[in-house]
Amino acid sequence: MTSLSVETLAADAVEPITSAGNAQLGIAVLAGIAVIVLLITKFKLHAFLALTIGSLLLGAFAGAPLDKAITSFTAGLGSTVAGVGVLIALGAILGKLLADSGGADQIVDTILAKASGRAMPWAMVLIASIIGLPLFFEVGIVLLIPVVLLVAKRGNYSLMRIGIPALAGLSVMHGLIPPHPGPLVAIDAIGANLGVTLALGVAVAIPTVIIAGPVFSKYAARWVDIPAPERMIPQRPSEDLERRPSFVATVSTVLLPVVLMLAKALVDIVVDDPEHPVQRVTDVIGSPLIALLAAVLVGMFTLGRAAGFTKDRLASTVEKSLAPIAGVLMIVGAGGGFKQTLIDVGVGQMILDFSKSWAIPTLLLAWLIAVAIRLATGSATVATISAAGLVTPLAADMSTSHAALLVLAVGAGSLFFSHVNDAGFWLVKEYFGMSVGQTIKTWSVMETIISVVSLIFILLLSLVL
């Protein structure tokens, strides 16, 4: 399906494809989400299949003709993948270059060499936040776990005092900062400005990660005082390399897309003239596609070639980076299909009607919806995608800054209380050698703190913007 046909289908699907009343639509939404939750949690079905089936059943429950429900789903899937698929792929390539070249290890070693004692938890936050920008959460954990365990063991630190700040840095990046898949999809669905969302996301992320990381780690270390499990210390990627890129080159490469996108947002605000030469240039170089593409191309030299990679090794690294994201792309696409089905059956108008009578602030409503789906499915990405689809109509009359805050509210809600239905919960538990109860006291509480604290800062920003 071409991008033109996708846009046409999406445009044609603006009118509701069913005349069901609010009561029937409400039941259809609950039933559709219940099916998705049941398929993911009870039957362990892949989220892509669960979202696909749930979307079609949502249309059926709402009384929509099956052919129109299919059209809505495929249009939403196509437009979502077209909007964010390339960005996710570019982010994966940059992350793989960072890991395989030893750039991530260079950042870690350089910062740790400058830090000691009380500064170590803060150093771990800084490391995780920088590395977490281009990396998926699971990849970031795999890269950082050896560092966390080694630092805790060699420095005789509490594992939680070092580990919680690192996990907080990764998690905040994952939930609030593009180009991670969740924020990207929410930006695309809600129609928010990426540069503004990125800028506000950073403003919310900094105090949030401080509170959920170094500050909370003091209490987590008292609640769960365990040593680093030696059996879980794996080999670091750069141990097989003869050389690796410099610290300055690595950090500059990682931050390049962020700087370009923020520059575009700043120029849009200051200049505010689409025909001005400066704004026209920044609109191009600051677009997510060009910013990430530039970082990848630069990274091939500053990371890959600096590590001694041949052309064949670089090609192999790029190829290996794309295979693992196939599942993520399909989940994101199916989430977009679910979102479009929600909109096309008229759920958006229903949410608008209900929100007026509930008198709940829009940002809080978005957060609560994301929290409910996160608790039910265990997936932050599914929660973000589904919640963004439900609250999209609420952004119709919002200012640029408030639309960005709506995206952040959804992202914050998607991180709430990770528990036993979340793959990340088990990943942290096994790597740190904790029991289920210990993981809840530390990891789950940390995720909840991130969610609640970030919501508070989002609401405070909404009062002044």
C-alpha positions, 0 to 999 in steps of 0.5 A: 500500500502506498503512502498516498493510499494510506493517507486517502484511506485515513482521510476517508475514515474521518466520518464514524463507520457506525451509528452506535450510541455512547453506551454501546461504544463504551462497552465496545471499547472495554470489550476490545481492550479486555480482549487485548489484555486477555490475549496478551496475559492469559494466552501469551499471544504476541502483542501484534496479533492481540492488537490486530484481533482486538481492533477487529473485535472492537469494530464488530462490538461497535456495530461497524461493518467488518470491511470498514473495520478492516479498512480503518485498521490497515489505514491506521497501521500504514500511516503509523508505520509510515510516520515513525517506522523509519525513525525507529529503524534509524534509532536502532542503527545508531544504538547498535553502532553505539554498543558494538563500537565500544562507544557506550563503554567509553562513555561509562568508563570516562564518567566513572573515572571522574566519579567516586563515593557519593557522586557514583549514583549521580554518575550512573544517572548521567551514564544511563540518560546519555546511553538511553537516548538512542537505545531501546530499554531492553538493550540499554539494560543489557549494556548497563547491567555489567557496569552496575554489577562491576561498580557495585562489587569493586566499590563495595556499594549497595547494588540498589544504590547504583542500580536504581539510578541507572534503571531510572535514567533508562526508564525516563528516556524510554517513556518521555523522550523521543526518538523512543517508539512510545513517545514517537507514536504518541506524537504522531497520533496526537499531532504534537510538535516533536521539537517542543515535546522533546524540549518539554520532555527534557524539562520534565525528565531532569527533576523526575530522574533525580527524584526516582534515581539518586534520591529514591535509591537511598531508601531502596538500598535500605529496603533491599540490601543485596550484593551484586550476583557474580554469576550475572556479570557478562562480557562487555562489548568492547573487550574484543576491540583493539580500540574504541571511539573517543568520549567527546566524539561518542557523546557528540554523535548521540546528542546530535539528533537531539540538538538538531531537533531542539534547534528547530523548535527554538527557531520556530518559536523565535523566528516564527516565519516559515519563509525565513531562510534560517527557519527553512534550513532548521525545518529540514535539518531539524526534522526527525528523519534528517536529524537521525539520518545525520546521526547515523551517517556521522556515527559510521565514522565517529563510532564505527570507523573509529573502532576499526570497523571495515565497510563489511563490518559496518554493513553487518552492524546495520543489518543486525540492528534491524532484525530485532526491531521487526516485532517493535515495528509490528506492535507499533503499527498494530497499535496505530491500527487500533487507534484509527479503529477507535477514532473511526467508530466514534470513540473520540467523540464519546471521550469528548462528551464524557470528559466534559461531564467528568470535569477531569483535567485532560492531562490527568485523564490521559495519564489515568487511561495510560495507567489502566492499560499499563497495569492490565497489559504490562506493556508501556508501548501498548499503553502509550499507543492505546491511550494516545488513540483514545485521547487524540480528539482531546488535542484538537483545540490545544496549543502546541505546548499543551499537545506536547504535554498531553503526549508526556502525560500519556508517556508518564502513565505508561510507566506506572507500577511495572509488575509481574505481567511486564517483561521488564520486571523479570529482566530486572529481577533476574539480572539483579538476583532479587525475589519477586517481593524485592523487585516490587519494593525497588523496581516497581516502586521506582517506576511508580515514582517516575510516573507520578512525579513526572505527572506532577511536573507536567501539570505544573508546566501546564499552569505556566505555558 
